[in-house]
Amino acid sequence: MHKVIIVDDEPLARQLIKAYLQSFLDMEVVAECGDGFEGFKAIQQHQPHLVFLDVQMPKVNGFEMLELIDNPPSVIFTTAFDEFALKAFEAHAIDYLLKPINKERFAKAILKFQTQAIQTQKPALENLVQEKVYEGYQHRIVVKDNGLIRIIPSQDIHYIEASDDYIRIYTKDAHYLKKSTLTLVEQTLDPKHFVRVHRSYFIPVAQLLRIEPYEKDSHIALLHCGAKVTVSKTGMAKLKALLGW
């Protein structure tokens, strides 16, 4: 028996998926959730084999919710928007269903899941979504902090530092550790407002106070928050291009 969770803020959409699932005797709906926070908790509790997941939801969207999960289950996306399909398939999602969902199309998605479940006991969805999830850029970063979910608005970020396989996000009151890379962050946040000044540092332009020479071909950026970060030759070129120097 495959445990299934439905995460969608539209009650009618959840009802339709439940109705379609009645035709599949190996599927058991163990929870249905109206937003990403509820979905995250339910997945932690039930450890489902499959999640039907909407993308655009209040509080935390579907991609952000999955980003909080260490070992995401198999996912079939259900959404009214087709612009997220490429990212979903690049991340090895089982399928991507556009609303209103056709019953025959739904059955094909279930068949894909069943086939994959036979081939492997642990379908991979590990590289999902620390990428740009909209047309446009994100304006926040979601992290887990001592079991809590925190949403950090981009305007609260003082700077971000690489730390092995993690990044450290510094704000006024604290800093947070997140499993990610600066490359992914660079793809996610608006390049008009954020710039990677060094292989280990990513800063908001609004934090820049002044730049001082350091060693050959490098500089030090002094930030309004009081921090000092290294600026490489490449980072300096990016700053000049962005600021029109």
N, C-alpha and C positions, 0 to 999 in steps of 0.2 A: 504494500500500500504506500502510495506517495503522498506525503503531507504537503498541502498547498495553502499559501497565504495570499489573500487579495488585498492590495494596497491601492486605493483610489478614493479621491475625495467626492466622487459622484455616486450616491447610493444606487441609482438606476444602473450604472455601469457595473457595480459589484453584483447586483442581482442578476444581470444578464450573464455574467461569467459563471456564477453559481448554477444558473439554470443550464448552461451549456455543459458544465462539468458533470451533471447528473448522468450523462450518457457514457461516462468513463468510470467503470467500476473500480479501477485501481487508483482513483484520485479522491482524497479526503480533504475538504476545506477545514483547517484547524483554527483559522482566524481571519477576520476581515477588518481592515483598518482604514480610517478616513484621512490620515496624513502621514508624513514621513516619520514623525516622532513615534506614533503608535506602531508603525510598520517596523521600525528598528527594534522596539521593545518586544514585539511579537516574534520577530525572527530570532532574537536572542533567547526567548523562552521556548519556542517550539522547534527550532532547528529544522525548518521545512526543506523539502527537496526542490520545490518550485515556488516562485513568487510571480504573480501577475502584478505588474507595477506601472502605475501612471507616472508620467514625467513631471508635469506641472501641477504642483499641489501647494497649499499654504504651508507656511513655516519652513519646512525643509523639502526641497524637490526630490524626485526619485533618484537622480544621480548622486546628489549629496547624501541621501540616506544610505545608499550602497557603499559610499566611500567610508562610512563609519564602521562597516562590518569587516572584520578581519578575514573571514572566509565566506564570501557571498554565496548564496545558493544559486541554482539555475534561475534565470529570469526571462520572462516573456513580457515585453513592454506593451502597454495598451495606452494609446494617446491619440488625440485628435490632430496632432501636428507631425508632419513628415520630416521636418528639418533635423530631427534628432536621430534619424535612422542610421546614417552613416557611422556615427560615433558608437551606436549600440552594436552594430554588426562588427565593427573593428574590435570591439571588446568581447566578441564571441558570445553575445546574447543568443539565446535559443531562437527567438523570433521577435518580430516587431509588428504589432497589429494596430491598424488605424481604425479609429471609431468613426461611424458605427461598425461594430465588429460583425462580420459575416460568419454564420455558423460553419460553413464549409471551410472557410479560411482558418477559423479557430481550430477545427479538427486537424488540419494540416500542421498547425503549430504544436498541438499535443503530440502528434505522431513524431515530430522532430525531437521533442523532449524524450519520449519513450525510447526512441532509437538511440539517443545519446546516453540515456540512463543504462541501457543494456551494455553499451560499449565501455562505459567507465562508471565507477562508483562515486566519483567526485568530479563532476563537470567543472571546468575552469571558467571563472569569471573574475580573475584576480586583478586584471589590469584595467578594470572599468573605472571610468570617470574621474580621474583627477585631471581631466582635460576640459577644454572649453565645452560647455554644454548648451549654450545658446548661440544664435547668431548675435554677435556682440560679445561682451565680456562680463564675467562675474564681478559682483561688487561686495563680495564677502568670502571668507574662508571658514569652513566648518571643521571643528576639531573635537576630539574626545579628551576630556580633562578629568582624571580621577573618577571615571564612570559617568560624568556629566557630558552633555552635548553643549558646546559653546559655538555661537555664531559670531565671528569677528568681522565687523564692517570694515571695508577697505580703508575708510578714512581714519580708523583707529590704529592702523598699522604704522609703527615707527620704522622698522626695517625687518628684513627676513634674512636669516643666516643659514647656510648649509651646514649640516652636522651628520656626516656619514650618509646613511640611508634615510635621514630625517631632515626636516627643516625646523628652525626655531623662529617663531613669530613673536616679535617684541611689540608690546603695546605700552600705554602709559602705566598701567597697574601691574602687569605681569608679563611673562613670556610662556608660550605654549609650544609643545613638541608635537610634530605631526609627521607621519610616515609619508614622505613625498620627496620631490626633487625641485631645485630651483628652476629647472627647465620646464617642468609642468606648471609651476606657478607663473613663469614668464609667459606661457601660452594662455593662461587663464585671466590674468589681470590686465587692465587697460594699459597699453604701451604709451598712451599719451600722459599717463599719470605715474607710471612705475617704470623703473629702468634697472637692468642688471649691470652694476658697475664693476663687478669682479666675479670670478667663478664661484665665490663664496658669499656674495652679498647682493641683495635686491632691495632697492629703496624707493619710497614714494618721492616724487620730485618736490612735493610740498614740504618735505622735511629738510631739504637741502639748505644749509645756512651759508657755508662757504667751502671752497676747495683750496687746499694748500699743497705745495710740492712735497714729495716724500723722497723716494729713491729714484733712480734712473727709470724714466718712462712710467712712473706711477705717482699717484697723489693720495691724499687723505681727504675724505669728505667729512665735514663737521655737520652734524644734524641738529635740528632745533631741540631734540630730546636730550642732547648732550653726548650722544654716542659718536664714535669716530670709526669710519669704515674705510677700508682700502679701495682705491679706484685704480684699476689696471689701465694700460694703454688703450685697450679695446673699449673699456668702460668709459674712459674719458671721451673717446670719439663718439660714443652713443649719446653722452650727455651734451656734447657740443651740437650734435645734429638735432637733438630734441629741443634744446634751449635756443638754438639759432645763434650760437657764439661764433 
